[in-house]
């Protein structure tokens, strides 16, 4: 199987990954897949949906094999439906892979071409963003500050090491505290560079 050409939008919860991914996903030649959206679309009455809620309500990561299996099934459906055309489109991922173990499980599935790392050292700003998002989008997993800070600690311990795992991939560090438009501008500059390399 040919691996999907992939761009990773990487950063802590609340850093703006989903906002940027959604914008890029509306651009011809790019398909956006947010792992969180895949999970939230699960039927809570199903075994997988109940398992997801059990972990997410505590701010814990869903087991790696389950996460990758769910993601792979979701992507397969989008390819079959024609929404994502791997021969033409770049795959924009945010929220997956979420740790080194997932990255290893996905090595046969994705070819990571660029990483856009949305950096925000001000944790209080991230907490405030997530609380605001919880009210706006009715996302119960973002409403409790203790759960939010647990998620941020989990990110530091389990997700951040991925940057070292992908050390050979071109990485763009971007200040996530900038306006979404400025963040988008920096991402677009990197994607234009990538497109030029692909053509060349």
N, C-alpha and C positions, 0 to 999 in steps of 0.2 A: 504494500500500500504506500502511495506517495504521502509524505508527511505534509500537513497543512502549514503554509507560510504564516507565521504568527508574530504578532506584535503584543507585548505584554504591557499593560498599564498597571504599575505596581505602587503600593503605598499602604499606609495604615488605614484602618477604618476611619471614614470621615475626611480623607485627603482629597476627595473629588474624582476618584477613579470612574465611578459610574456616570457622573456628569460628562466627563470627557469621552468615555466609551460610547455613550448614546449619540453624541454629536458625530463622532467619527463613523459610527455605524450607519448614518444617513448619507454618507459620502460614497459615491459610486466606487466600486473596487474594494470595499471594506465591509466586513460583517462582524458585528459586535455580539459577544456572548458573555454575559455576566453570570458567574456561578450562583450568586445570591438569588437572581431572578429565576434560575432553573429550580432551586430549592423551594422558593416561595410559591412556585406554581404547582408544587406537589399537592396531592389530595391528602389533607391532614388525617383522614380516616384510613388511609392505606398504611401498610407496614413501613414503607420507606418514609412517608410523610410523618408518621408518629416518631420514627427514629430521629429524623431531622429536628423536630420540635424539642425532643428530649435534650439534644446537645445544644441547640442554638439558644434555648431559654436560659441556659447556664453560661452562655458566652464561650462555650467550648467548640473546638473544631470537630466536624463530622469525620468519622474514620476515612482514611485515605482511599482505600479500595472502593468503598461505597461512593465517595465523592467523584472519583474518576469514572466509575461505571455509569453513574447518573449523567455526568457531563458528556461522556462518549455517546450514550443513547440519545441525548438531546441534540447533539451535533449531527448524528446520523439522520435524524428526522428532518433537520433543516436542509441537509444535502438532498435528501429524497424529495422534499417539497420544492426544491429549487431556490429557496431563500438564500442559501449559501452555496456559491459555485467555487469550489477549491481551485479549479484550473484558472480562474480569473481573480478571485477575491483574496485579500489578506484577511486572516482571522484576528480580530481584536479581542483579547481576553483580559478580564479583570476579575480578581477573586479566585482564580485557579491558574496554574498550580499555586497552592497556598503554603507549601513547605517543600523541603528537598525530596522527601519520600514521594510526594505527588509528582514532582518534576521528573524523577527517575521513572515512575510508572508511565508518564506521558511522552517519554523520549521517542518512542516509535510512532507517535501520533502527530507531534508538532515539531516544526523547525523554527525555533525562536530567532527572529532576525534583528529585533530591536527591543530594548526595555526603556520605558519612560517611567522613571522613579519619582513619584510625587512626594517630596520631603516636607515634613511639618514638625519641627522639634517642639513646638508649643502644644503640649498635650491638652491644656485647658481649652484651647481653641478647637481642637478636634472633638472634645467632649461636648462643647457648646453646639458645634455643627451637627453632631449626631442626635442630640436632644431636639434640636429644631427640626431635623429630618423626621424624627419619630412622630412629632405632632403633625407635620405636613402630610406624610405618607402613611400614617397609621401603622408604623413598623414597631411592634411591641419589643423586638429584640434590641432596639435602640433607646428605649424609654428609661431604663434603670441605670443610674450613674455607676453603681458597683459593677454591673454587667459590662458596661462600656469600658471601664478601666481594666477589667479582666480581659476583655477582647484586645485592648491595646498592649497589655503585658504578654498575651499569647502571641501577638504579632511580632513583638521584639524577640521572643524566645524561639518561635518556630518558623516565621515567615522571612524575617530579615536575612537569615543565612542563605536564602536563595540567591541573593546578589552575588555571593561568593561562588555558588554553584554555577551561575551563568557568567562567570568572570570573563569568558572569551567573547561574550556577546556585547555589541555596542550598547552602552548604557548612557541615558541622558538624565542627569539629576535636575529636577525642576522644583522650584520653590512653590509649594502648594498653597502658601498663604497669599499669593498674588491673585488678582481677579481671574475668574474662569477664562475670560477672553485672552489674557496674557499667557496663561498656562496652555491654552489651545494653540496660540501662536507658536510657542516653542515646540510643541508636539508636531505641528504641521511642518515646521522647518526640518525636523528629523525625518518625517515621512517623505518629504520631497527629496531629501538626500538619499533615502533608501530606494525610492522609485528610480532615481537617476542611476544608482548602482545596479539595479535589476535590469534596466534597459541596456546599460553598458555591458 
